[in-house]
Amino acid sequence: MSEWMRKVLESKRQMRKQIAAPPFSEKIKILEKLRDRSLAIASNPLRRRSFHRG
């Protein structure tokens, strides 16, 4: 395994630890914020695609 791949895998491990660390109630708050943001993005009229005939 290359040194670069080892660094990538270690970075993933560290990120998983950071994500797992907060209490469940904090994770729910983050999830609610993400859901609200997703809904706002989905309802933005600039996001709608225009269809072009080719």
All heavy atoms as TSV, in Angstrom:
chain	resi	resn	atom	element	x	y	z
A	1	MET	N	N	0.851	-1.171	0.000
A	1	MET	CA	C	0.000	0.000	0.000
A	1	MET	C	C	0.899	1.238	0.000
A	1	MET	O	O	1.871	1.315	0.740
A	1	MET	CB	C	-0.886	-0.018	1.240
A	1	MET	CG	C	-1.868	1.110	1.276
A	1	MET	SD	S	-2.958	1.171	2.720
A	1	MET	CE	C	-3.452	-0.494	2.964
A	2	SER	N	N	0.543	2.202	-0.812
A	2	SER	CA	C	1.368	3.401	-0.927
A	2	SER	C	C	1.191	4.306	0.288
A	2	SER	O	O	0.205	4.218	1.031
A	2	SER	CB	C	0.990	4.179	-2.188
A	2	SER	OG	O	-0.282	4.752	-2.056
A	3	GLU	N	N	2.138	5.189	0.480
A	3	GLU	CA	C	2.078	6.150	1.580
A	3	GLU	C	C	0.859	7.055	1.441
A	3	GLU	O	O	0.190	7.368	2.425
A	3	GLU	CB	C	3.359	6.990	1.612
A	3	GLU	CG	C	3.438	7.943	2.776
A	3	GLU	CD	C	3.460	7.239	4.129
A	3	GLU	OE1	O	3.891	6.075	4.208
A	3	GLU	OE2	O	3.018	7.875	5.108
A	4	TRP	N	N	0.558	7.445	0.224
A	4	TRP	CA	C	-0.600	8.305	-0.035
A	4	TRP	C	C	-1.888	7.601	0.409
A	4	TRP	O	O	-2.728	8.202	1.075
A	4	TRP	CB	C	-0.666	8.656	-1.526
A	4	TRP	CG	C	-1.873	9.451	-1.887
A	4	TRP	CD1	C	-2.049	10.788	-1.716
A	4	TRP	CD2	C	-3.085	8.952	-2.452
A	4	TRP	NE1	N	-3.302	11.164	-2.142
A	4	TRP	CE2	C	-3.957	10.044	-2.605
A	4	TRP	CE3	C	-3.518	7.697	-2.843
A	4	TRP	CZ2	C	-5.235	9.907	-3.131
A	4	TRP	CZ3	C	-4.791	7.566	-3.370
A	4	TRP	CH2	C	-5.627	8.670	-3.508
A	5	MET	N	N	-2.029	6.329	0.075
A	5	MET	CA	C	-3.225	5.571	0.439
A	5	MET	C	C	-3.330	5.421	1.954
A	5	MET	O	O	-4.413	5.511	2.528
A	5	MET	CB	C	-3.221	4.207	-0.237
A	5	MET	CG	C	-4.506	3.471	-0.047
A	5	MET	SD	S	-5.875	4.469	-0.616
A	5	MET	CE	C	-6.823	3.282	-1.451
A	6	ARG	N	N	-2.214	5.216	2.625
A	6	ARG	CA	C	-2.216	5.139	4.087
A	6	ARG	C	C	-2.727	6.443	4.696
A	6	ARG	O	O	-3.509	6.433	5.640
A	6	ARG	CB	C	-0.808	4.859	4.611
A	6	ARG	CG	C	-0.428	3.410	4.592
A	6	ARG	CD	C	0.870	3.221	5.376
A	6	ARG	NE	N	2.001	2.911	4.518
A	6	ARG	CZ	C	2.243	1.727	3.991
A	6	ARG	NH1	N	1.418	0.732	4.216
A	6	ARG	NH2	N	3.276	1.513	3.234
A	7	LYS	N	N	-2.284	7.558	4.143
A	7	LYS	CA	C	-2.730	8.865	4.644
A	7	LYS	C	C	-4.229	9.053	4.418
A	7	LYS	O	O	-4.929	9.576	5.282
A	7	LYS	CB	C	-1.956	9.991	3.963
A	7	LYS	CG	C	-0.522	10.089	4.423
A	7	LYS	CD	C	0.213	11.215	3.718
A	7	LYS	CE	C	1.651	11.272	4.144
A	7	LYS	NZ	N	2.382	12.365	3.484
A	8	VAL	N	N	-4.724	8.639	3.268
A	8	VAL	CA	C	-6.153	8.746	2.969
A	8	VAL	C	C	-6.958	7.919	3.963
A	8	VAL	O	O	-7.955	8.385	4.533
A	8	VAL	CB	C	-6.452	8.293	1.518
A	8	VAL	CG1	C	-7.939	8.125	1.296
A	8	VAL	CG2	C	-5.866	9.282	0.525
A	9	LEU	N	N	-6.540	6.692	4.197
A	9	LEU	CA	C	-7.260	5.812	5.121
A	9	LEU	C	C	-7.220	6.337	6.547
A	9	LEU	O	O	-8.216	6.289	7.273
A	9	LEU	CB	C	-6.702	4.393	5.048
A	9	LEU	CG	C	-6.937	3.663	3.724
A	9	LEU	CD1	C	-6.222	2.324	3.724
A	9	LEU	CD2	C	-8.417	3.491	3.454
A	10	GLU	N	N	-6.081	6.868	6.964
A	10	GLU	CA	C	-5.978	7.435	8.307
A	10	GLU	C	C	-6.864	8.667	8.444
A	10	GLU	O	O	-7.511	8.870	9.473
A	10	GLU	CB	C	-4.523	7.787	8.634
A	10	GLU	CG	C	-4.336	8.334	10.028
A	10	GLU	CD	C	-4.809	7.396	11.127
A	10	GLU	OE1	O	-4.751	6.164	10.954
A	10	GLU	OE2	O	-5.257	7.908	12.176
A	11	SER	N	N	-6.919	9.466	7.405
A	11	SER	CA	C	-7.787	10.639	7.410
A	11	SER	C	C	-9.251	10.229	7.555
A	11	SER	O	O	-10.022	10.853	8.304
A	11	SER	CB	C	-7.584	11.438	6.123
A	11	SER	OG	O	-8.483	12.504	6.049
A	12	LYS	N	N	-9.642	9.167	6.856
A	12	LYS	CA	C	-11.012	8.665	6.966
A	12	LYS	C	C	-11.298	8.182	8.387
A	12	LYS	O	O	-12.370	8.431	8.935
A	12	LYS	CB	C	-11.253	7.526	5.975
A	12	LYS	CG	C	-11.415	7.977	4.552
A	12	LYS	CD	C	-11.750	6.789	3.680
A	12	LYS	CE	C	-12.069	7.219	2.273
A	12	LYS	NZ	N	-12.597	6.112	1.468
A	13	ARG	N	N	-10.349	7.483	8.985
A	13	ARG	CA	C	-10.527	6.999	10.359
A	13	ARG	C	C	-10.728	8.164	11.319
A	13	ARG	O	O	-11.594	8.126	12.196
A	13	ARG	CB	C	-9.331	6.158	10.789
A	13	ARG	CG	C	-9.318	4.779	10.206
A	13	ARG	CD	C	-8.187	3.927	10.800
A	13	ARG	NE	N	-7.892	2.856	9.879
A	13	ARG	CZ	C	-6.831	2.785	9.082
A	13	ARG	NH1	N	-5.911	3.724	9.114
A	13	ARG	NH2	N	-6.663	1.776	8.269
A	14	GLN	N	N	-9.906	9.187	11.170
A	14	GLN	CA	C	-10.021	10.362	12.034
A	14	GLN	C	C	-11.365	11.055	11.850
A	14	GLN	O	O	-11.997	11.478	12.818
A	14	GLN	CB	C	-8.874	11.349	11.755
A	14	GLN	CG	C	-7.520	10.852	12.185
A	14	GLN	CD	C	-7.443	10.606	13.680
A	14	GLN	OE1	O	-8.018	11.327	14.475
A	14	GLN	NE2	N	-6.728	9.548	14.060
A	15	MET	N	N	-11.823	11.175	10.613
A	15	MET	CA	C	-13.110	11.816	10.344
A	15	MET	C	C	-14.245	11.016	10.971
A	15	MET	O	O	-15.169	11.584	11.553
A	15	MET	CB	C	-13.321	11.958	8.836
A	15	MET	CG	C	-14.612	12.654	8.471
A	15	MET	SD	S	-14.782	14.330	9.115
A	15	MET	CE	C	-13.590	15.181	8.118
A	16	ARG	N	N	-14.181	9.708	10.885
A	16	ARG	CA	C	-15.214	8.864	11.488
A	16	ARG	C	C	-15.256	9.056	13.003
A	16	ARG	O	O	-16.328	9.085	13.613
A	16	ARG	CB	C	-14.984	7.406	11.141
A	16	ARG	CG	C	-15.301	7.098	9.696
A	16	ARG	CD	C	-15.135	5.610	9.394
A	16	ARG	NE	N	-15.325	5.368	7.992
A	16	ARG	CZ	C	-14.422	4.842	7.179
A	16	ARG	NH1	N	-13.251	4.466	7.646
A	16	ARG	NH2	N	-14.677	4.665	5.899
A	17	LYS	N	N	-14.088	9.186	13.618
A	17	LYS	CA	C	-14.034	9.423	15.062
A	17	LYS	C	C	-14.659	10.762	15.411
A	17	LYS	O	O	-15.395	10.878	16.396
A	17	LYS	CB	C	-12.593	9.385	15.558
A	17	LYS	CG	C	-12.003	7.999	15.639
A	17	LYS	CD	C	-10.580	8.050	16.150
A	17	LYS	CE	C	-9.938	6.676	16.144
A	17	LYS	NZ	N	-8.548	6.722	16.617
A	18	GLN	N	N	-14.373	11.787	14.623
A	18	GLN	CA	C	-14.933	13.114	14.874
A	18	GLN	C	C	-16.452	13.099	14.731
A	18	GLN	O	O	-17.166	13.733	15.503
A	18	GLN	CB	C	-14.339	14.149	13.914
A	18	GLN	CG	C	-12.906	14.499	14.212
A	18	GLN	CD	C	-12.332	15.475	13.183
A	18	GLN	OE1	O	-12.939	15.766	12.173
A	18	GLN	NE2	N	-11.140	15.962	13.464
A	19	ILE	N	N	-16.938	12.381	13.742
A	19	ILE	CA	C	-18.380	12.306	13.520
A	19	ILE	C	C	-19.052	11.522	14.644
A	19	ILE	O	O	-20.152	11.862	15.073
A	19	ILE	CB	C	-18.682	11.671	12.143
A	19	ILE	CG1	C	-18.234	12.630	11.033
A	19	ILE	CG2	C	-20.154	11.334	12.000
A	19	ILE	CD1	C	-18.249	12.021	9.650
A	20	ALA	N	N	-18.404	10.496	15.136
A	20	ALA	CA	C	-18.984	9.647	16.176
A	20	ALA	C	C	-18.932	10.300	17.556
A	20	ALA	O	O	-19.722	9.946	18.437
A	20	ALA	CB	C	-18.251	8.306	16.220
A	21	ALA	N	N	-18.075	11.273	17.761
A	21	ALA	CA	C	-17.842	11.845	19.084
A	21	ALA	C	C	-19.029	12.602	19.684
A	21	ALA	O	O	-19.326	12.422	20.863
A	21	ALA	CB	C	-16.611	12.747	19.050
A	22	PRO	N	N	-19.723	13.475	18.943
A	22	PRO	CA	C	-20.808	14.253	19.569
A	22	PRO	C	C	-21.946	13.358	20.058
A	22	PRO	O	O	-22.177	12.278	19.525
A	22	PRO	CB	C	-21.316	15.165	18.444
A	22	PRO	CG	C	-20.265	15.162	17.402
A	22	PRO	CD	C	-19.539	13.871	17.548
A	23	PRO	N	N	-22.677	13.831	21.080
A	23	PRO	CA	C	-23.818	13.053	21.572
A	23	PRO	C	C	-24.928	12.985	20.525
A	23	PRO	O	O	-24.989	13.799	19.604
A	23	PRO	CB	C	-24.282	13.830	22.803
A	23	PRO	CG	C	-23.674	15.177	22.690
A	23	PRO	CD	C	-22.460	15.052	21.828
A	24	PHE	N	N	-25.811	12.020	20.711
A	24	PHE	CA	C	-26.872	11.775	19.746
A	24	PHE	C	C	-27.736	13.020	19.527
A	24	PHE	O	O	-28.107	13.334	18.399
A	24	PHE	CB	C	-27.738	10.599	20.206
A	24	PHE	CG	C	-28.761	10.185	19.205
A	24	PHE	CD1	C	-28.397	9.476	18.077
A	24	PHE	CD2	C	-30.095	10.534	19.379
A	24	PHE	CE1	C	-29.343	9.095	17.135
A	24	PHE	CE2	C	-31.053	10.161	18.447
A	24	PHE	CZ	C	-30.670	9.436	17.331
A	25	SER	N	N	-28.049	13.747	20.587
A	25	SER	CA	C	-28.900	14.937	20.462
A	25	SER	C	C	-28.250	15.993	19.560
A	25	SER	O	O	-28.947	16.676	18.798
A	25	SER	CB	C	-29.202	15.528	21.834
A	25	SER	OG	O	-28.005	15.912	22.483
A	26	GLU	N	N	-26.939	16.109	19.632
A	26	GLU	CA	C	-26.226	17.063	18.768
A	26	GLU	C	C	-26.274	16.596	17.312
A	26	GLU	O	O	-26.420	17.406	16.394
A	26	GLU	CB	C	-24.778	17.204	19.233
A	26	GLU	CG	C	-24.004	18.277	18.511
A	26	GLU	CD	C	-24.533	19.677	18.780
A	26	GLU	OE1	O	-25.104	19.916	19.857
A	26	GLU	OE2	O	-24.377	20.536	17.891
A	27	LYS	N	N	-26.182	15.312	17.101
A	27	LYS	CA	C	-26.261	14.767	15.744
A	27	LYS	C	C	-27.636	15.036	15.136
A	27	LYS	O	O	-27.746	15.334	13.945
A	27	LYS	CB	C	-25.963	13.270	15.742
A	27	LYS	CG	C	-24.512	12.964	16.069
A	27	LYS	CD	C	-24.287	11.480	16.155
A	27	LYS	CE	C	-22.889	11.188	16.642
A	27	LYS	NZ	N	-22.657	9.766	16.827
A	28	ILE	N	N	-28.686	14.949	15.953
A	28	ILE	CA	C	-30.038	15.237	15.468
A	28	ILE	C	C	-30.150	16.696	15.040
A	28	ILE	O	O	-30.744	17.002	13.999
A	28	ILE	CB	C	-31.089	14.906	16.555
A	28	ILE	CG1	C	-31.133	13.407	16.814
A	28	ILE	CG2	C	-32.468	15.427	16.174
A	28	ILE	CD1	C	-31.549	12.576	15.623
A	29	LYS	N	N	-29.570	17.608	15.813
A	29	LYS	CA	C	-29.584	19.032	15.449
A	29	LYS	C	C	-28.885	19.259	14.107
A	29	LYS	O	O	-29.370	20.007	13.261
A	29	LYS	CB	C	-28.918	19.869	16.533
A	29	LYS	CG	C	-29.709	19.952	17.805
A	29	LYS	CD	C	-28.944	20.729	18.856
A	29	LYS	CE	C	-29.637	20.664	20.200
A	29	LYS	NZ	N	-28.864	21.342	21.253
A	30	ILE	N	N	-27.751	18.601	13.924
A	30	ILE	CA	C	-27.014	18.732	12.668
A	30	ILE	C	C	-27.849	18.177	11.518
A	30	ILE	O	O	-27.938	18.791	10.450
A	30	ILE	CB	C	-25.650	18.004	12.759
A	30	ILE	CG1	C	-24.746	18.702	13.773
A	30	ILE	CG2	C	-24.975	17.924	11.387
A	30	ILE	CD1	C	-23.501	17.919	14.143
A	31	LEU	N	N	-28.473	17.038	11.746
A	31	LEU	CA	C	-29.317	16.419	10.721
A	31	LEU	C	C	-30.478	17.330	10.331
A	31	LEU	O	O	-30.792	17.478	9.151
A	31	LEU	CB	C	-29.841	15.069	11.228
A	31	LEU	CG	C	-30.695	14.279	10.256
A	31	LEU	CD1	C	-29.895	13.917	9.013
A	31	LEU	CD2	C	-31.218	13.028	10.934
A	32	GLU	N	N	-31.095	17.980	11.312
A	32	GLU	CA	C	-32.193	18.898	11.021
A	32	GLU	C	C	-31.716	20.092	10.190
A	32	GLU	O	O	-32.403	20.529	9.266
A	32	GLU	CB	C	-32.838	19.370	12.320
A	32	GLU	CG	C	-33.631	18.276	13.004
A	32	GLU	CD	C	-34.126	18.659	14.385
A	32	GLU	OE1	O	-33.666	19.692	14.937
A	32	GLU	OE2	O	-34.968	17.920	14.908
A	33	LYS	N	N	-30.555	20.617	10.505
A	33	LYS	CA	C	-29.992	21.729	9.726
A	33	LYS	C	C	-29.721	21.294	8.289
A	33	LYS	O	O	-30.008	22.033	7.341
A	33	LYS	CB	C	-28.699	22.243	10.363
A	33	LYS	CG	C	-28.913	23.017	11.626
A	33	LYS	CD	C	-27.577	23.475	12.181
A	33	LYS	CE	C	-27.726	24.167	13.518
A	33	LYS	NZ	N	-26.428	24.592	14.054
A	34	LEU	N	N	-29.168	20.098	8.126
A	34	LEU	CA	C	-28.893	19.587	6.784
A	34	LEU	C	C	-30.175	19.392	5.985
A	34	LEU	O	O	-30.244	19.716	4.805
A	34	LEU	CB	C	-28.112	18.269	6.863
A	34	LEU	CG	C	-26.666	18.366	7.295
A	34	LEU	CD1	C	-26.098	16.970	7.535
A	34	LEU	CD2	C	-25.839	19.112	6.274
A	35	ARG	N	N	-31.214	18.887	6.648
A	35	ARG	CA	C	-32.497	18.695	5.980
A	35	ARG	C	C	-33.091	20.028	5.544
A	35	ARG	O	O	-33.556	20.174	4.412
A	35	ARG	CB	C	-33.466	17.966	6.900
A	35	ARG	CG	C	-34.794	17.630	6.197
A	35	ARG	CD	C	-35.870	17.223	7.150
A	35	ARG	NE	N	-36.137	18.329	8.042
A	35	ARG	CZ	C	-36.449	18.218	9.329
A	35	ARG	NH1	N	-36.535	17.044	9.879
A	35	ARG	NH2	N	-36.672	19.278	10.068
A	36	ASP	N	N	-33.053	21.017	6.436
A	36	ASP	CA	C	-33.580	22.341	6.099
A	36	ASP	C	C	-32.819	22.947	4.922
A	36	ASP	O	O	-33.412	23.529	4.014
A	36	ASP	CB	C	-33.508	23.274	7.302
A	36	ASP	CG	C	-34.462	22.876	8.417
A	36	ASP	OD1	O	-35.393	22.076	8.145
A	36	ASP	OD2	O	-34.277	23.364	9.546
A	37	ARG	N	N	-31.512	22.803	4.937
A	37	ARG	CA	C	-30.691	23.330	3.851
A	37	ARG	C	C	-30.989	22.620	2.539
A	37	ARG	O	O	-31.092	23.236	1.487
A	37	ARG	CB	C	-29.208	23.189	4.198
A	37	ARG	CG	C	-28.294	23.868	3.205
A	37	ARG	CD	C	-26.879	23.855	3.658
A	37	ARG	NE	N	-26.756	24.625	4.886
A	37	ARG	CZ	C	-25.691	24.620	5.668
A	37	ARG	NH1	N	-24.660	23.875	5.362
A	37	ARG	NH2	N	-25.649	25.335	6.764
A	38	SER	N	N	-31.172	21.313	2.608
A	38	SER	CA	C	-31.492	20.534	1.411
A	38	SER	C	C	-32.826	20.975	0.816
A	38	SER	O	O	-32.956	21.122	-0.414
A	38	SER	CB	C	-31.530	19.051	1.760
A	38	SER	OG	O	-31.886	18.300	0.646
A	39	LEU	N	N	-33.820	21.191	1.675
A	39	LEU	CA	C	-35.123	21.649	1.196
A	39	LEU	C	C	-35.028	23.036	0.572
A	39	LEU	O	O	-35.672	23.316	-0.439
A	39	LEU	CB	C	-36.135	21.643	2.343
A	39	LEU	CG	C	-36.545	20.270	2.845
A	39	LEU	CD1	C	-37.396	20.394	4.112
A	39	LEU	CD2	C	-37.276	19.489	1.775
A	40	ALA	N	N	-34.228	23.911	1.165
A	40	ALA	CA	C	-34.061	25.263	0.623
A	40	ALA	C	C	-33.395	25.211	-0.754
A	40	ALA	O	O	-33.801	25.921	-1.676
A	40	ALA	CB	C	-33.224	26.110	1.582
A	41	ILE	N	N	-32.401	24.362	-0.890
A	41	ILE	CA	C	-31.718	24.229	-2.184
A	41	ILE	C	C	-32.674	23.658	-3.222
A	41	ILE	O	O	-32.736	24.126	-4.358
A	41	ILE	CB	C	-30.460	23.346	-2.042
A	41	ILE	CG1	C	-29.404	24.095	-1.231
A	41	ILE	CG2	C	-29.911	22.947	-3.406
A	41	ILE	CD1	C	-28.221	23.240	-0.818
A	42	ALA	N	N	-33.444	22.653	-2.835
A	42	ALA	CA	C	-34.361	22.004	-3.774
A	42	ALA	C	C	-35.457	22.962	-4.244
A	42	ALA	O	O	-35.919	22.861	-5.382
A	42	ALA	CB	C	-34.985	20.773	-3.128
A	43	SER	N	N	-35.872	23.894	-3.393
A	43	SER	CA	C	-36.953	24.803	-3.767
A	43	SER	C	C	-36.452	26.071	-4.460
A	43	SER	O	O	-37.262	26.881	-4.903
A	43	SER	CB	C	-37.760	25.182	-2.527
A	43	SER	OG	O	-36.964	25.948	-1.642
A	44	ASN	N	N	-35.155	26.238	-4.593
A	44	ASN	CA	C	-34.590	27.421	-5.235
A	44	ASN	C	C	-34.882	27.373	-6.736
A	44	ASN	O	O	-34.534	26.418	-7.417
A	44	ASN	CB	C	-33.079	27.463	-4.992
A	44	ASN	CG	C	-32.452	28.729	-5.490
A	44	ASN	OD1	O	-32.875	29.314	-6.474
A	44	ASN	ND2	N	-31.410	29.159	-4.807
A	45	PRO	N	N	-35.510	28.429	-7.270
A	45	PRO	CA	C	-35.851	28.416	-8.702
A	45	PRO	C	C	-34.620	28.403	-9.612
A	45	PRO	O	O	-34.704	27.957	-10.748
A	45	PRO	CB	C	-36.666	29.690	-8.892
A	45	PRO	CG	C	-36.350	30.545	-7.727
A	45	PRO	CD	C	-35.964	29.630	-6.599
A	46	LEU	N	N	-33.495	28.863	-9.139
A	46	LEU	CA	C	-32.277	28.851	-9.957
A	46	LEU	C	C	-31.756	27.430	-10.162
A	46	LEU	O	O	-30.988	27.179	-11.079
A	46	LEU	CB	C	-31.188	29.708	-9.311
A	46	LEU	CG	C	-31.496	31.186	-9.215
A	46	LEU	CD1	C	-30.379	31.909	-8.468
A	46	LEU	CD2	C	-31.694	31.788	-10.587
A	47	ARG	N	N	-32.174	26.517	-9.316
A	47	ARG	CA	C	-31.706	25.136	-9.403
A	47	ARG	C	C	-32.442	24.358	-10.492
A	47	ARG	O	O	-31.939	23.376	-11.005
A	47	ARG	CB	C	-31.931	24.439	-8.069
A	47	ARG	CG	C	-31.336	23.066	-8.013
A	47	ARG	CD	C	-31.570	22.460	-6.642
A	47	ARG	NE	N	-30.980	21.161	-6.571
A	47	ARG	CZ	C	-31.562	20.044	-7.018
A	47	ARG	NH1	N	-32.738	20.095	-7.571
A	47	ARG	NH2	N	-30.956	18.878	-6.911
A	48	ARG	N	N	-33.621	24.805	-10.847
A	48	ARG	CA	C	-34.409	24.063	-11.819
A	48	ARG	C	C	-33.710	24.038	-13.165
A	48	ARG	O	O	-33.189	25.033	-13.652
A	48	ARG	CB	C	-35.785	24.694	-11.956
A	48	ARG	CG	C	-36.524	24.583	-10.647
A	48	ARG	CD	C	-38.006	24.611	-10.837
A	48	ARG	NE	N	-38.654	24.367	-9.570
A	48	ARG	CZ	C	-39.253	25.315	-8.863
A	48	ARG	NH1	N	-39.291	26.542	-9.293
A	48	ARG	NH2	N	-39.801	25.003	-7.699
A	49	ARG	N	N	-33.715	22.902	-13.764
A	49	ARG	CA	C	-33.052	22.716	-15.061
A	49	ARG	C	C	-33.969	23.156	-16.194
A	49	ARG	O	O	-35.173	22.944	-16.154
A	49	ARG	CB	C	-32.677	21.266	-15.272
A	49	ARG	CG	C	-31.667	20.768	-14.300
A	49	ARG	CD	C	-31.335	19.340	-14.592
A	49	ARG	NE	N	-30.434	18.826	-13.571
A	49	ARG	CZ	C	-29.975	17.621	-13.556
A	49	ARG	NH1	N	-30.322	16.765	-14.486
A	49	ARG	NH2	N	-29.159	17.216	-12.618
A	50	SER	N	N	-33.360	23.728	-17.183
A	50	SER	CA	C	-34.114	23.997	-18.403
A	50	SER	C	C	-33.723	22.934	-19.421
A	50	SER	O	O	-32.563	22.542	-19.516
A	50	SER	CB	C	-33.805	25.393	-18.922
A	50	SER	OG	O	-32.435	25.514	-19.211
A	51	PHE	N	N	-34.682	22.458	-20.129
A	51	PHE	CA	C	-34.428	21.400	-21.084
A	51	PHE	C	C	-34.169	22.000	-22.464
A	51	PHE	O	O	-34.906	22.849	-22.936
A	51	PHE	CB	C	-35.614	20.429	-21.138
A	51	PHE	CG	C	-35.795	19.692	-19.849
A	51	PHE	CD1	C	-36.700	20.128	-18.891
A	51	PHE	CD2	C	-35.028	18.578	-19.568
A	51	PHE	CE1	C	-36.866	19.449	-17.692
A	51	PHE	CE2	C	-35.179	17.898	-18.379
A	51	PHE	CZ	C	-36.089	18.336	-17.441
A	52	HIS	N	N	-33.095	21.568	-23.052
A	52	HIS	CA	C	-32.715	22.039	-24.390
A	52	HIS	C	C	-32.926	20.934	-25.391
A	52	HIS	O	O	-32.636	19.772	-25.129
A	52	HIS	CB	C	-31.243	22.467	-24.424
A	52	HIS	CG	C	-30.934	23.588	-23.479
A	52	HIS	ND1	N	-31.235	24.883	-23.760
A	52	HIS	CD2	C	-30.347	23.599	-22.267
A	52	HIS	CE1	C	-30.846	25.656	-22.774
A	52	HIS	NE2	N	-30.300	24.892	-21.822
A	53	ARG	N	N	-33.431	21.310	-26.532
A	53	ARG	CA	C	-33.571	20.325	-27.612
A	53	ARG	C	C	-32.281	20.284	-28.399
A	53	ARG	O	O	-31.695	21.296	-28.724
A	53	ARG	CB	C	-34.722	20.694	-28.530
A	53	ARG	CG	C	-36.046	20.597	-27.821
A	53	ARG	CD	C	-37.164	20.926	-28.749
A	53	ARG	NE	N	-38.420	20.933	-27.990
A	53	ARG	CZ	C	-39.559	21.266	-28.491
A	53	ARG	NH1	N	-39.654	21.622	-29.756
A	53	ARG	NH2	N	-40.632	21.250	-27.759
A	54	GLY	N	N	-31.835	19.094	-28.719
A	54	GLY	CA	C	-30.550	18.944	-29.377
A	54	GLY	C	C	-30.594	18.545	-30.798
A	54	GLY	O	O	-31.411	18.384	-31.559
